[in-house]
Amino acid sequence: MWADYVAAHPHAAGDEYVVDRFGDSAALSDELLAVVLSGRKRATAELVSEFAARAERLPRIGSHWVACDGAGRPRAVLRSTELRIATFGQVDERFAYDEGEDDRTLASWRREHRRYWERTVARRGGTWSEDDEIVLERFSVVWPPEHAAAAAP
């Protein structure tokens, strides 16, 4: 998929990219990717500590990632358009809406992300805190063309 994107957009040839998926299970990956491909999800959030645990650099504006489905198949190329570091209490309603999940409210964002981070941090042997730093990332879908053209409603 990356090779197809670079063939159509040669300016991206030297860009770094990662291959990753949303969520911590195949089912959640598929669910969240479907929301991305529908055009509704244009933001995501991940703990800084998760990047560190995977020995990955934090994303940067303009960086790319190949988003895979739950089976590991590449489905879309995403490009970071906005990044900021915040804590749980600093996430606002607009960001929750742009994540496109559940009913798009801040209340549901907080409820579901709390559950997710408590679960994933516990798997690493830690305890999640509302003071943990979170990477808030907005992105655009840049490949394949049929999904790149989808606008968030």
WOQUINOR-V423326 format. One record per residue. RES is the residue in one letter. SS is DSSP state (H for helix, E for strand, - for the rest). PSI is psi in radians with two decimals (none if undefined). Layout:
RES,SS,PSI
RES,SS,PSI
This chain:
M,-,-0.73
W,H,-0.74
A,H,-0.69
D,H,-0.73
Y,H,-0.81
V,H,-0.64
A,H,-0.65
A,H,-0.37
H,-,1.30
P,H,-0.43
H,H,-0.37
A,H,-0.04
A,-,-0.66
G,-,-0.04
D,-,2.53
E,-,2.67
Y,E,2.76
V,E,2.78
V,E,2.14
D,E,3.12
R,E,2.84
F,-,2.65
G,-,-3.06
D,-,0.28
S,-,2.81
A,H,-0.74
A,H,-0.77
L,H,-0.66
S,H,-0.83
D,H,-0.74
E,H,-0.84
L,H,-0.66
L,H,-0.66
A,H,-0.65
V,H,-0.64
V,H,-0.88
L,H,-0.40
S,-,-0.28
G,-,-0.05
R,-,-0.61
K,-,2.07
R,-,0.42
A,E,2.76
T,E,2.81
A,E,2.42
E,E,2.50
L,E,2.45
V,H,-0.69
S,H,-0.47
E,H,-0.72
F,H,-0.78
A,H,-0.73
A,H,-0.53
R,-,0.05
A,-,0.72
E,-,2.55
R,-,2.65
L,-,2.61
P,-,2.82
R,-,2.78
I,-,2.26
G,-,-0.20
S,-,2.78
H,E,2.71
W,E,2.50
V,E,1.99
A,E,2.19
C,E,2.78
D,-,-3.07
G,-,-0.38
A,-,0.01
G,-,0.15
R,-,2.27
P,E,2.33
R,E,-0.42
A,E,2.64
V,E,2.22
L,E,2.61
R,E,2.21
S,E,2.25
T,E,-0.36
E,E,2.40
L,E,2.51
R,E,2.71
I,E,2.33
A,E,3.00
T,-,2.98
F,H,-0.80
G,H,-0.25
Q,H,-0.10
V,-,2.31
D,-,3.00
E,H,-0.65
R,H,-0.75
F,H,-0.78
A,H,-0.73
Y,H,-0.78
D,H,-0.42
E,H,-0.44
G,-,0.18
E,-,2.76
D,-,-2.24
D,-,0.16
R,-,0.24
T,-,2.78
L,H,-0.65
A,H,-0.80
S,H,-0.61
W,H,-0.85
R,H,-0.77
R,H,-0.88
E,H,-0.66
H,H,-0.62
R,H,-0.87
R,H,-0.80
Y,H,-0.88
W,H,-0.58
E,H,-0.72
R,H,-0.85
T,H,-0.65
V,H,-0.66
A,H,-0.64
R,H,-0.49
R,-,0.04
G,-,0.27
G,-,-3.05
T,-,2.21
W,-,2.55
S,-,2.58
E,-,-0.25
D,-,-0.12
D,-,2.50
E,-,2.42
I,E,2.35
V,E,2.03
L,E,2.04
E,E,2.25
R,E,2.58
F,E,2.87
S,E,2.67
V,E,2.12
V,E,-0.17
W,E,2.50
P,-,2.86
P,H,-0.67
E,H,-0.43
H,H,-0.47
A,H,-0.53
A,-,-0.27
A,-,2.20
A,-,2.48
A,-,2.26
P,-,none
